[in-house]
Every structure is written in structure tokens, then in C-alpha cells.
Amino acid sequence: MEPSNHKPSASSSVLAGVSPTVFWRVEGSLLDLTVVQPVAFFTWNAQTFTERIRRRGLIFLMAGLRPFLYSTNRKFATRVVHTALRGVTRDRLDLLGEEYFQYRLKPQLKSHGVRRVQELVRAGAEVVLVSQGLEHVMKPLALHLGVKRVVANRLEFRDGVATGRLLEPVIRPRGAFARIQEQSPDGRRAPKTLARQLDITLEDLKAAVIGSERQSMALERPIVHFEGRKQAAKFSVQRALAGRHVMLIGVTGFIGKVWLANTLMDLPTIGRIYLLIRRQKSNPAQRRFEKVVEESPVFDPLFEKYGLDLGAYLRDKVEVVEGDVTQTGLGLDEEVGQRLHRNLDLIVNSSGLTDFNPDLRDALSTNTDAVMNILEFVRGTDHSGLLHLSTCYVAGERDGRVTEKLIPNYTPHRLPDFDAEEELLALHELIAKAEAQAEGEEVMADLISQSLSKEHAAKGLQGAALENQIRKNRIRWLKTYLMDAGTQRAKELGWPNTYTLTKSLAESLIVKHGAGLPIAVVRPAIVETSVAKPFLGWNEGINTSASLSYLLGTYFRQLPTNESKRLDIIPVDEVCAGMTLIAAAIVERRHDELYQLATSVTNPCDMGRSIELTSLGHRKHYRAQEGLESWLRLRFDAIPVSKTRYQRMSAPAQRAIVKSIQRIMSPLPLKKTPLVKAERNLERLEKLIELFEPFILFNEHDFAADNIEKLSHALVEEERGEFGYKARCLDWWDYWINVHIPALRRWTYPLIEGRPLEARPARSLMNGETVKTGTNGGAW
């Protein structure tokens, strides 16, 4: 018998256990897709209204020329069509590509073809989808089918923006009669046949294969030690912190809770964590921590890991100590203080008042005076170090690279005779004078006049009622006076607000009074949503970016900003990972004096991109909703504008128009002047923009983060995955659209809108009882 010349088909090879590469043509078998359709969708959803009109005009022009162009040269015609995408960002094309597939193409998929592709994938074949569509549309299709590789048209990008030029090889459309001849659920093509049909070489076809997963660029760079310093030996976080005693100050804050939960999850060998918590009137420290454990989602992973044994684990690892950092000796019981002096290896101070322009008394007490008390306590311990949390924005009103060097008596305006300690005393004197002024005759006369003239007050207010009203007005007057005084002084010295002023004063005091102590100052940038720990997408409270991102999800479009300015965002779990690394370094006495946890140098994302990603995140949400409101909102992309255009065309101009209408209508006999609410909302919006201008418009900071990278690089290999600092690997597109904006919608926007967060069942442990904590080692 003569040997057979029959070659096994792809499917028979698969069934025989072989894993061949199967090229599968999308058009005809899976979809009836033209080149123009997705390009038209992309152009109709450009960022600005002007762009949409201009690009639509180009598409209509090409539609008229299309028959002629395709009849002469299909490859050239394909290139011409894609020039309409010049200037569109990769971020937008990636999101719109997903959207186009999900809502346009997915319902049109041919079931017979889909079934055959999935059978091949399940059988182990290496399927490669081949299409004339752009990769931004084909990758979502491939992922939907479980296919790992595609051949599609690819645009050239420079700095993340499309040039309008297609990269080689260009996948030209099928011929004029393909719709009739190639309508089959089997889209398999032999490589040589496919290369001939596409008018490319077989080598070019194989080289054009790309992965279907969205690629994120992880920037790698060597770690270099300058200034004659030798490279530090490898070290282990597990070994450094095993059996160590750490006191955390600020556990009720956003960063403090996450650091505690992550430490308890990742470092079960740590000795003991003391939690310094202040009593709130009738609410003792013990109950405050109980409430955190009972209610905060941060502890969900711990509950899942330990279940009914979590109470015992917490009892073994955590001790609540009642105190107050604003008092000498940290307000601790004498016996407790002595025990901590002997046992502590490290104090982590993550406490602080983060309001931008609070009452100056509160800001100084919490952010500055408390640091002096902590330094005094550390000096009295046997061997404890200190990790102090500050902020990158102590840099204030300056531009350029901010290095990791503590400057004593620093002011952004570089005042030569500035002394931080003298400034602190002067601010306290200002407070004392203001308090005395509030009791003076001049202010008292004004307060009495205000009390008697209040519209809601009863006529002839007198006696105890009058005194009570005067007291309230005095408290309000003093608070307002000190808020304004703190802000004014901060701006005189070069800081944008009272928060950064008081944090910077604390740093200068640490340089002076902490000399000789094992201290590391840690400056995070803008701390935001987690990427992994305690879980993906955790956020809390109304933080720095929440108000602005919420605003960009409304009909507000024009944000005054410097497009090239870098918005320095850092996920909270990366901050906590950095803190853990630094804590281990302090314990081993291999730390630097200052660490900046930031991304503006290692993984920059400028304001222009941040605004567009925020809009795309909102677009993805509204596209999944129904109703006219959502349909309208997804079409209002926010855009960066100059301060001049903002004042001429946005909130300030709109408020001026509203005020003019109010004046015109004021003589009319109306019960309530119209547009009062609109004017009030526009005024609040203006104040919000003004508050955030230092972060979005002025001060082009680039925060170096070399010290934490060197520390992370020094980790032993087996701990880099668990404890490494990975901020440079963040994919901003995925973070903003799929993590950060959804997290804000879940945890923060309800607070802005005055709505309650989603209800959570009570956390029950040990026979259904809610966890009970103890103070100083008590029962749980």
C-alpha cells in the first residue's frame, strides 16, 4: 500500500494532542466588520465637541471617496481612513475599543463561528485571530473568546497619542466579493494562503502576532548608589520585624487602618502592636478600636483568614493603650509608659489633621506640638526608633525636582532668617492674642449686634438666651479668625495651606530635636485607592482627589490646569508597603533620614492624562447605565483649560450671569429670588477649584523616590513579591478606569452626596458575638 499524502487538519491535530497555530480570519466567520465602522465610532466619541465635529467631517468625506479609494488600492485606502484618528490618545482608544466590542460587536457575533473557535481553544490549539480591525477592538474580542493572540491593524503612537499612521503590516480588507464567497463559520486560513490574501510575506504575518492582553509598560532602571556609599547588604522584612514591639499612633486614620490590617495579615511573626488611641468624651479608646474592627471593611481579609479565631489572634498581637499625643508623656498611664519605654522597638506616627485650612489651634496641636511630645517620648525609650508620616507637599510653592533631603528651617520662599521654633512660638502667641481679642469689648459689641439682628432669633432676645447666642457667635468668630490667620501666614511663607505649613514645621523640629535618634520621615504624595491590600479598590472618606473627580463626573467640563503638570497619586497599599520596608530598615539601623513615596518621577501621569482617564472612568460607568441622564453625562468629557478660559467660560462667568439675572429680577414681588441655589452652588465650585489650584495648576513638583526603591531592591529575592515597593509598575489606565473611579463611586461619592454607604452585616466572631477588644491586654 502506498503511503497516503493526506495531511491532518488543524482540528484532527488538536485531537491527536498536538497544539498547532491556527490563523482564524474574523471577518465572515465571526463578524461582518468593515474598516470604517469602528473608526467612525472612535471619531464620534472624541474628547472635545470641536474634535467630534471636525473628525465627523473627515469620516463623511472619506465615505464619499471610499469606493474610489478601495477600487484602486485597498491597503492605501485603509491607511487613509485611519488618519482620522490622528491626535486621539491610546487611553481613549483602549476604552472605546472595549465599549465598541461590548455594546456593538458582541451582540452581532456569529454563534457557529464562536463555537468553533472556543472548541479549538478548549482542545489546546494556539488560535490567532486575524482582522482588518484595530487592535483596540480585536483584543477585547480575543479575550472574550479565550484567544491569547491576534493580528490586527496597529496605530503608531508617540507619547501615548496616535500619529494617524498605521504600522506595518497593514491588514487590508477582503475583496469586493468576499461577503458572498467567504461567509463560513470556519475562519481557518493556512498561513501561506492568508499571507498571500493580505499581500504580505509569511515572515511579516508571523512577526505581526501580538498578545490579546492589554500591555502595560513597567519602567525598569538600574539602582545606582552615589556619594561613595557602598551598596547595602540584602535584608529581610520578616527577620527584621519578627518578635518586635511596635506602637502605632493614628490607627483610626485611612493609612493607619490599612497599615495595621496589612501588617497583621503579612507579618504574623511580629511581636506585639500597641495602638495609642485617644479617648473621645464618653467613648474610651477600647471602644473606638472595637468599632473599627466591627465596622471597617479593612479587616474583612483578616476575618476571612482567621474566622472565629480572629479574636484570639488579635488578643495575642494587639494591645490598645489609651493616651493623647498632644499631652506630655503621650497622656499614658505611668505604668504603661514605663513598660513601653522598655519594650518598644519602633513608633509609627501616622496621626495628623489633614484638613487643608483648619482652625490653627487644632493644626498646631495635632501636626506640630504632638511631634515634640513624641520625640521626647522616643528619647526616653531604651532603643525605640521613629517612623514619622509627613507629606510630599511640604515642598510648597516651588517648581522642579524635590530631592530626599531634610532641610532644617525650610520655607518654600527661602527666607534666610526663618526659624521653625520661633515661628511655632509666634503662631501660639497669635492664637493667644486672638483668644483675648474674642473676649474684648470691640468684638463683644459686634457679637451682641449679630445676635440681636439674626433673622431667626426671637425679638427682644435677652438673658440666658442672649448669652448663649453670643457664646456661639464668639466660638464661630474665633474659629474663622484662626482659620484665615493660619492660611494667610502659610501663603506668606510659601505654603498653599495651613496643613502643609504645620507639617513642614514638624519636620524642622525633628531635624533639630531628633538629632541622634533613629528617625525616618516618610512623605507620601496624594494617597488614594488600594490596588491589592487589604483588597482591590479600598478607599475611605473624602480625600484629595475625590471632590475633583466627582465634579468631573457631572456636567462640569472645564478644569483649569497645567496639562504637563504631574499629578502625584500613590495607592494606599503602596504607601503601607513602603512604611513596612522603612520600619524594618529603622529597626536594623540601615535607614535614610527621608523617604518620599511618590510616582511623579518613577511613573509619571500628567494632569492632561489624569483628567481624560477620570472622564473615561465615568464614561464606562454611565455607559453601563440606562436612562437619558446617563446618556447625556457620558458625552460630557472633561477637558483641561487655561485659567483665563476657565474664568471666561466656566463657573466664574456663569456665576456672573446668574448674579446679573438676580439683580434684574430683584424689584419683582417674588417670595424667593430665583437662581439662589444655582448661585450658591457656583460659588462653592469656585472655592473648591481655588482650594485645589496648588495641586492641579501651580507648583510643578517632581518628587524623587530613590531611597525607597533602593531599600526595596535590597530585599531578599523571596520577599520582593510580598514586601516590595511596586509603584513604578502601576498601569494608570487600568488603575484609574477599573479601580480608582469605581472605588470612589462605592466608598466616597455617597458621602459627597449625603447618602449612606451600602449596609454591611455586623462582623460576628466567637459564637456569633461581635469582637470585643481589651485595653492593656484585656479580654477580647
C-alpha angles and dihedrals in degrees: 000000000000116000114260120250092205112125118210116250123240092259094049090049090052092050089050090059098261120129106213126175110256117198109207123192110220099200111082098010101053107008143006094229127166127199094240100052100070092037089054090050091052093049093047089056100049119145100255131043090235091054091050093054094045095046093045088055089054092050093050089050091051091047088060093047095041099094091051095044095049093046091057105038124350094194093052091046090053090053092049093051092054094053085081087074095061109132097020114126124240088235091061094043092051093051095042090047090056090046094048092052095043098048105023111026104029094065089050097052114127107241097211092054093044091052093052093049092049091049089055092048092049089049090056102256119151098235119195116194113216120199144157087226124100120271089244089068099034097052094061089048091051093049090050090055095042092248117147102198139043142180110214142140113287129201123220113244131197117192088346095306124112117244092201091244122121118225121232131298098048111204103219123204122263121267127279094266097042093103088063101035101039104041097125132128087228108081097171116133129185109244094240092047092048093048090051092049091050092045093235134113122265089244091054090050092053092044090052093063111114134177120266094222115094107256120227120196112236107197113223125193135165121261108238126187114208134180092058094290116149119232109266119242120256116276139192126226091202092054095041095052101033109123092358124142115227130181116208119202114195102031092152091062128091096257095036095057093048093047092051094047093046092047092051089049099045103030109046089156094064111118107228137329117214115201115208105206128172121230115243109212104283093356108091124208091254093058093045091058092043088057092051092051093044098047113021117097086213089084096050094099091051091051090049091049100045103022111180090359093064092092092056092046092051091046089054097046108029133060123181115216120189114227147121125237091206089068130072113265086022088276091280127154108261095243092047091047092052092048091051091048088059101039109035120107096175143007117209110200110195094150123117146123107261100185107121098225110015130155104300090230092059094043094051094043095051104030103034116013091046090058090059089053091049092049090051090050093049091050089055094053124094098238112340124142128204133232107193121193115218130152136259089232093074080093087083125181103002138102134225137036117348109207128207098258127117111229115200116230090007123183124173089229089055095234105190098211098042116132117186094207093050089047090053091052091047091052091051089050089051089054092049092050091048091051090050091047090053088060094045126110096248095054091039091056091051091048092051090049091050092048093052094044098051110122095220094049119100117255114263094021107190146146120022092351091056092046091050092051091048090050091053091048091049092053090048093047093050094047092049092046093052093044090054093042093052093048092047093050092047092054092046089058095042104263120121096224147001092265095063092041094056093042091052092048088054091054091052090050090051090053091052104036099028095058110139095017124112097252133153122188112211120202116192120189119222104333114217147154121344122246099200117348134096077000139314113290106014118157134154138200130351101306133174102290099030097083093047095045089049089052091051089055091062129065090283105113113164115074115181106230148132103254094207094049111108117237104214108215123169125183114241094237091054088053090051092047089053091048091053092050091049092046090056091047092052092050089052091042093236097115133122121232095245136029125185115201101201144124106210092100105027099039109007125196114181127214094255091057093041091055093048093047090050090053091047090051090053090045092056090052096047092044089062092052130080130228140062094277093059091043090056097042096054088059095055103083115183116239133196113244138175121266089248094055091045091055092044100045111016138052099330093051092043091051091050090053092049091050090051091053089048091054093048092051097040095093090057116101096247125151091219126021109242123242093025091129092047091052092048092050092049090050091052090048092053091050091049092052090047091051093054099039093100088059100041107026113020135041110042098214124183107189114204114219101184100128096059091046091053090048092049090048090055092060117114109261097250092057100048093089094051103035105018122121107241106173092125090062096059115126101216093198093057093038096052100040103034103027117019104040093043089049092051090049090054103039108020115024092064088059091050090050093045093247125135120251118251113289116257127199116247113268105245125192136172108020094347095301120133112249114272119202129207133220118233093003098318126155121291 
